[in-house]
Amino acid sequence: MQRVKIWDSFVRLSHWLMVILIVLMWYTAEEGLMERHLQLAGLLGALVITRILWGFWGSESARFSRFVKGPKAVAEHLSEFKAGKYQPSNTHNAAGGWAVVALLILLLIQFGTGLFSSDDIFFSGPLASSVSSEVSELAGEVHETIFNVLAAVAILHIIAIVLYRIRGINLISAMVHGYREGVSAPKLVSGLVGIIAAAVIAAALFFWIN
């Protein structure tokens, strides 16, 4: 069976870096390491922004137009999976595609609200002074709430991966090495383009935030 590359290096690298950064962001917030928290926020924000842009102009398999489907397609996919008839394609499945969109939106909101958040004592986001204290406080509350939602969605994502693995479908391996068997090869854009773009955005955010 032919083995083809479906995920470019940027998609794979950004995926695993986001996982690591979300954990580190939680840890630094819990430990009150807000200076480090802000530094990591710039990197996470850059990855999220670049991944969203990649969803429009990046590799074919990473484009939203390829994997964001309507309710009917999601229902059909879940029905096929339940019946044991689902076969992986060269992009995200219909249900997984919406999970990707949800996670990116939540991360973008998380990043945005963090910029305006302030506790008026130890921490102030770089844009907190540009809004009223009430707005800044609300941003902080949303920031905290969204993280809890993000954690719940991430847990559901992990559960789904485990369920697919039980059915003999290994979704993680393709996100590690980039290859999948028995599918058509999508048109890929060099992941280096995305990596460079993310690095430039991260550098800009780092100097702006700090």
Number of C-alpha atoms within 10 A of each C-alpha: 7 9 12 16 19 27 28 24 21 25 25 16 17 20 16 12 13 17 12 12 16 17 11 16 20 14 13 16 14 11 10 13 13 17 14 13 19 25 17 19 25 22 21 26 23 25 28 23 18 24 24 19 15 22 20 14 14 24 21 23 24 28 20 22 12 17 23 20 15 11 11 10 14 18 13 14 19 17 13 13 15 11 9 12 12 17 12 15 16 23 21 20 21 21 20 18 20 18 18 18 16 15 18 18 15 19 23 18 18 22 19 17 25 24 21 24 27 25 13 11 6 8 15 19 21 16 16 23 13 11 12 11 16 10 16 25 19 16 22 23 15 17 22 16 13 17 17 12 13 20 16 12 17 17 12 13 16 12 12 15 17 16 14 16 13 10 14 10 15 16 16 12 11 16 19 15 14 16 17 24 16 13 18 14 20 16 15 16 19 13 19 12 14 25 19 13 20 23 16 14 18 23 15 14 19 18 10 10 16 11
